[in-house]
């Protein structure tokens, strides 16, 4: 496929400071300010009601690369769900690799990436050795030895500047053993206990490293999970990570020796249980119209020693989304007002009039003809059709991603867990093939 244009530059070669030959390490010193940027849940390749969003993703990545330089960021943390499916399209992969290549020109010394529940561990891990030459550290799945999830980052003088507990999304098979006859409550309890034990083991290994390198080095945890009490929004695509389970961990699952915890999975920027140092950065783009009015942000964390100072770096809107509700008269006035903005606006329209509007879609298309408005979804609340049996009230098929529908089909037909990864991979391969056919058609 032809190379896609990019809004961000890629250096022709690695900077001299990243050469393999390193000076002798010096003792860790205090008083040096360390700047860390925390991001997650990019979901590269995600569709919005069938609409491709590559231009948005590219604009965001270009903006973030510029921020790495402007904010003098030393370390970038990406806490999972870089891609929306386990078999990302060629264009999504191109955006990912071109961004990582371009980070080298920003002055950011290190990137640490963990896998999320949407990511393929094998896909993320495959180029890990090559990416490490660019100081990009990837942990796509849980390691047999918890110490292998501990990443020591060093500055340009080869002094240790941070220790990262890079814990990826922990799959069921990573943290518990299934037993015949166990109840859902037993499974849930084992999952939570397994997550706690894994974090305890990784953090203990990291503390041992810190005791050898210096007590003032920040210890930063990463994770991709659902913390108890976390906020979600309608249409954000966030589902329970463990099918049939409500397994959620409390803030006490993260050991006290962690100076900051960079989490992914929830798309709303938030702290966990009132702990300001345990945070979700949230998704950089709205994943659905329910997030249209939400201010997206990244977490910028500054360490002077081990004490974090946290601020939110607001992300611009790259594609405006609007949700409209009302009868035809109200919708007409809103459409006319939005058209005057002379900018691309994607719409979700909820018709709530008393009259039956059988020609609603045709009427809307006529109303927006010749404007920069585009209707992605129409919901006629006079005729709410339940197309999918679900625990979520009034959930319809067009509110779900294809991968989510397939996952539910597997669960509904009680497909053995051992067979699900293979079937999911085959299904995603079909989706990727269709996506690439569409790209060639464009």
N, C-alpha and C positions, 0 to 999 in steps of 0.2 A: 504494500500500500504506500502511496506517496507520502513523503515526510510532511507532517502538519506544521503550519507556521506557528511560531511561538512569540509570546509577548516578553519572555525573559531571555536574557543572554546566557550562553553556555561558554565557559572558558575553553580555549584550545588545549590547554594543558593544566596539570595540577600545579598549584602555587609552590614555590621553592620551600616554604615553611612546612609543606606536607611531604617532603622527601623522606625516603626510608631512613636515611642516616640521621640519627638523633643524638643530641648532646647527652652527657651523663646527667641523670636525674638529680635534682636538688631537693633538699627537704621542703615539705609543704610549708608555706608561710601564710600568716594571717594578714588581714588588712587589704587584700586584693579583692576588688569588687567583681563578682561573676554575674553575668546577665543571661537568663534562661528564658526561652520562648516555648510555651506549652500549647500544642494544637492537637486536634484529633478529628476523627469522623469526617474525612474528606468525601468518602463515597464516590470516588471518581468513576464516571460512567453511569451514574444513576439517572433514570428517566423521571420526568414529572408528567404523569398522565400521557406517556408516549412521546413527550417532547425531549429531544436531546439537549444537553446542557454543557457541552464541551467548551463553548466560548466563555461561559461563567467560570468553569473550573480553571481555564487558562488565565483569565483575568485575575482570579483570586491568587493563583500561584505566582503570577508576576508581581502582584502587589505585595505578597508576603516576602518574596525574595528582596524587594526593595526595602521592606521593613527590617529585615535582618541586618542590612547595612546601616540604615538610618538610626536604628535603636542600638547599634553596636552589640548585637547578640552574639554570645560565645557558644551557646549550646541550644539546639532545637530539639524538642521532644515531640514525637508524634505517637499518640496513644491509641493506635489501632483503627481499623476500618478505613484504611487508605482507599480501598476499592469497594465497589458495591456488590460485586459477585466474586466467586472464587476463580472465574475464568474471565478476567478483564479484557476488553477489546484492545486492539492494537493502538488505537488512539489514546485510550486511557493509560496504557503502559508508556506510551511516548511522553505524555505529560508528566508522569511520575519520574521517569529517568532523566528527562531534560531538566526538571526542577532540581533533582539531586545533583546533577552535574553543575548546574548554575550556582548552587549554594557555595561552591568553592570560591567564587569571585566576590562573595558578599562579606567576607571576613569572619563568618561563623566557622568556628573550629570543628564542631562535632554535630552530627545528627544521630539521634537514637530513636529507633523505630521498633514498636512491638506489634504483633499481629492482633487483629480483632476477630469477632465472630463472623464477619463478612469476608475476611481475607482467607486466602489459601496459604497455610503455613509453608508448604513446599515451594510455592511460587515466590513468596517473600524470601525464603532462606536460600533459594538456588543461587543468586548472585552475591550472597553475603560476603564471601571472601574477597570478591572483586571490589565491592562497595567499601569494604574496610580500608582499602587503599586511599579512598576519598574521605576517610574518617566518618563513614556512615556505618553505624553499628545496628545490626538487625537481629532481633530475636522473634522469630515467627511463631514458635510454639514452645510449650513447656519442655525444659531439659531434664534428663534423667538425674543429673547432678545440679542441685540448686545453685551451686557456686558458679555455674556456667551462665546464669542469668545476671551475674554481677559484672558491671562494666565500669572500669576505671578510666576516667578521661583526664588527659594531661594537657597543659598549656604549651605555648611555643618554646618554653625553656625546659620542657619535659617534666615539669612539676605537676603532681596530682592536684587537680582542681575540683573534681566532683566524683562521687561514686554513685552509680545508677543501679537500682534494683529493677531491671527491665523485665517485669513479669507480664507475659502476654495473656491473651484470653485463655483461661483454663477450661479445657473441654472435660466433659464428664469422665471420659476414660483416663484423663491425666490425674485425677484427684480422688477417685473412689473405685472400689471394686463392687460390681453388681453381685447381689446374692439372691438366690431363689426365694420367692415368697415375701420379699421385703415390701413394705407399704410405701406410699408416696411420701408420708411423713418421715420414714426412715431414710429414704433417698434424699429428701431435702436436707435433713440433718447431716447426713454424710457429706453432701456437697458443700455446705457451709463450713463444716469442720475441715474438709480437705483444702478449701481455699485458705482458711486461717493457718493451717499447718504449713502450706506451701509458702505463704508470705513470711511466716515465722522462720522457716529454714533459710530462705533467700536473704532475709534481713540479718540473720545471725551470721551468715557467711560474709555479708557486706561489712558488718561491724568488726569482724575479725580482720578484714582488709584495712579498715580505718584505723584500727589499733596499731597496725604496722606502719601506716603511711603518715598518720598525724590526726589528732583529735579534732582539729578545726575544719576538716574537709566536709562540705555539705553531703548528706546522704539523701538521695532523692529516689522515691518510689514511683513506679509506673504500673498501671493496670487498666484492664478493659473488662468492666463488670457493672452490675447494677447494685449500687449502694442503697441500703434501706432508707426510705424517705425521699429518694431522688424524684425530681419533677420531670414529667414528660408532657408533650403537647399532642393534641389530636392531629393525625396525619404525619407525624415525624418518622414513622417507620420503625420505631423502637419496639422490639418484642422481648418477651422473656428469653433469656439466654439458654435456659435448660427446658426442653420440651416437657410439659406436664408438671413443671416445678415452679415454685415461686421463690426459689433460692435467691436471697439477697443478703449481703453481708453488712454488718454495722461498721461504724468508723473504728471500733476497737479491733477490727481485723488487721488494721495497719499498725505495726509495732511502733512504740513511742520513739524509737531512735531515728525514725524518718523525719527529716526536716521539711520536706515538701512531698506531696503525693499528686502526681499528674495522671488524672483518670480520663478514660474515654468510654463511650457507649451512649450516654445520655446527651441529647442535642441541645439542652438548655444550659447555658453557663450558670454554674452554681457551686457553692461550697457544700460540704457534706456534714450534716448534723451540727452545724454551727462552728465547725473547725475550719478556720480560714485557710489553713495550709493544706487541706485535703480538698481538691477542686476538680470539677469537670470544666474543660475549656468550652465545650459545646461544639456543634458543627459550624463550619465557616459559612455555609450557604443554608438557606431555609430548605429543609427536605420536603416540605409540604406547605399548603396555604395556611395551615394552622400556625406556622412560624413566620408568616409574612410580616407581621408588625414587630417581631422580636429583633432587638439590636444584637447582632452577632459580634463576637469578640474573641481575642486570644488572651492568654494569661502571660503577662510579662513579669518575671520573677527576678529580683535582684538580691544577691547574697553578699553580705559583708561579713565574712566568717560563715557561721551556720544559720544566721537569722534571716529568714526570707521577708522581703518587702514586695507585696503583690499589687499589681495594677492591671486593669483590663484595657487592652488595646482594641479599639472599636474598628470593625471591618466595614468598608463601604458596601453599598448595595450595588451589585453588578447586573442584576436583572430584577426589575420591580415586579412584585406580585400583589394582586388585589383580590379580595373576596367581596363580592356584592350580594346583598340579600334584599328582597322586596318584590313588589308587584311590578307590572310592566311600566307604569308611569314613573316609579322611582328608579327602576333600572335604566330607563331611557335617559333620565336626567343625569344619573351617575356616569353613564357611558359618554355622554356629550361633554361632561366636565373633564373626565380622564383624557379624552381625545385631544383636548386643548393643551395638554402637557407636551405633546409632540415627542414622546419617547416610547420605547418599546415597553409594553405592559402586558403581562400574562394574567388572565382572569379565571376565577372560579365563580360561577354564577349560581345562586340559589333562588329559584323562583318561589315566592311565598304569597302569590295573589290568590284570591278566592275563585277566579274564573279558571276553567280548564284551559291550559295553553298547550295544545297538542303540537303546534308548530313552533315551539319555543326556540329550538336550535336554529331553524331557518330565520326566525325573526331576529335573533341575536346577530347572526352573520350579516344580515342586511344592515343592522344598526351600526356595525363596526366597519363596514366596507369603506375602503379608502383611508383608514386610520392606522395607527401603529399598535392598535389593540389586537390581542389574540385570545380567544376563548379556548381554554384547555379542558374545562370540565363544566357541564351543566347538570344541575340537580333540581329536578322538578318535585318540590315537596308536596305537591298535590298527588303525585303518584310515586311513592317511595317503594321501590322494588327491592326486596331482600334477595340478593343473588347468591349469597354465601352464608351458610350457617356459621355463626361466630359468637364468641362470648362478648364481643364489642357491639353495643347497641347501634343499630342502623348502619352497620358496616356493609359496604358494597364492593363488588369486584374491582371497580376502577380505583379504589382507594388503596389497593395492595400492589406490591411489586410481583412480577412473575415468580421470582425465587421464593417469596413468602407463600404464594398460593401452592407451589410445589411442595414446600416444607409441610404445609398443613395437610396436603394430600397424603404424604408419607405417614404423618402421624395418624390421620383418620383411618388409613388402611393398615395400621399397626405393622408397618414394614420394619423388620429387625434393624436395630441401630447399627449393626456391623455392615449392613448393606446400604445404608443411607448415604455415606460419603461417595461411593461409586455412582449411585443413581443421580445424586445431586451434581456430580462432576459432569456426567453425560448430559444432563438437562442444561447446565450452564454452557456446555460446549455448543449445544444447539442454539441457545440464545446468542452466543458470541458470533456464530456463523451468520445468523439472521442480521445482527447488528452490522457486521462487516459488509454484507450484501447491500444493506441500506446505504452505508458510507460510500461504496463504489457507485451506487446509483446517483448519489449527490454529485 
